[in-house]
Amino acid sequence: MSITTPLSNDTTDRGVPLLAHAAMRFLVPIWIGSGFFVLFEPAPYELLFFAVFALAIVGGMKMHWRTNNLLIAILCFIPPAYIAVTQIKYGTLMEALIFTTVTLFLMLTGYFIANYVSENPWRRMRTINKAYLFAALLSAILGTTAYLGILPGGDIFLRFGRAKAMFNDPNVYGPFLMLPTAYVFQRILLGKPKDMLVNSIFFLILFVGIFVSFSRGAWGHLVVTAGLVFLFNFLLEATAREKLRMIVLAILGTIGLFIALLGLLSIPEVQELFVQRFALVQSYDGGETGRFGRQAWGYALALQTPLGTGPSQFSSMRITEEPHNTYLKVFLDYGWFGGMAFVWMVLMTLNRGIRCMAIASPNRLLLIPALATFIPLSIEAAIIDVDHWRHYFLVMGVIWGVTSGYDKVGPPRAERYLP
């Protein structure tokens, strides 16, 4: 089945207040770009969203019917999540309410992104990609130069000797760079030869930025995401000539990245930390109080608490650290039904993305990098807490938006246009 329905002008161009429409075009890129700054909360991302949302209401942005299931999952999450707040034994009720409200807020940003993108996938994703790429490049440059000691006062962009840029944790900073990396990689594989040098430079900056996070999850995430982008494009989008080009680029690119990696590892401090972090199992993973021991005890606790324990309670109980497993955490923090609503939302997102991948459409080029990012991200959630990651819900929203507007494509072009 091939979808080639032409797309007319942006639907918000008709019958909406001109000022709100113009302001939204200006503010949305700033909002998306602000996602790299999370040194304190509420972050600019949260504050700017309120302004963007208000403009969307004034501008008459419509809610797409194909995003209804996402909204239903969010609505199903609300009652059990707030009931779980009443179960807390440690900390204050206000702290628990704030934590749960932040989770709900981030879900709503994903729902907003879904509807924003669905109105005009190509135009809206162009806006998001440009803003996100700028934020990611800036983050990677800050993190890399701080780690290499060439940025004055760069210690504020490091934690435990690892790059974190303007995030609070290297394990969040690394995955934040992944979505724009996926889109840049796709442009290298299928884009115009004249743009290859610029995109290769972008990819190298992001690659090094991810590497100096020394996050094992981010390293694995990058390998899987790049592999899926290559595989999906090779099997579904590339012509015979492009497949040959992709194979050559993959070989040359791997050699180039290997040389860059060897250059970094020639620095003794980098080599020492790399060897330490490259180990599959760290010292804090094993044992009864290690990561996996905590998770085993957490599953037993979750089975005994259908209403949940409330947010941030696990680390105040038998073990003084969080389980670092999102799927366990949501059942503890938000109760059985809140946890099921969260997992349902993740599974629906994966299902929509994979099903639409089977449909031939120009919009598949928009979907491939987003899905290739979300699949490993949903796997990574089993070893780290992602329920407060802003970019997690952004990627989720992008998948829902692109698939909801899958029949809205740009006019036919002589050459493939890449997002």
Secondary structure by P-SEA (a helix, b strand, c coil): cccccccccccccccccaaaaaaaaacaaaaaaacccccccccaaaaaaaaaaaaaaaabbbbbccaaaaaaaaaaacaaaaaaaaacccccaaaaaaaaaaaaaaaaaaaaaaaaaaacaaaaaaaaaaaaaaaaaaaaaaaaaaaacccccccccccccccccccccaaaaaaaacaaaaaaaaaaacccccaaaaaaaaaaaaaaaaaacccaaaaaaaaaaaaaaaaaaacccccaaaaaaaaaaaaaaaaaaaaaaaaaaccaaaaaaaaaaaccccccccccccaaaaaaaaaaaaaacccccccccccccccccccccaaaaaaaaccaaaaaaaaaaaaaaaaaaaaacccccccccccaaaaaaaaaaaaacccccccccaaaaaaaaaaaaaaaacccccccccccccc
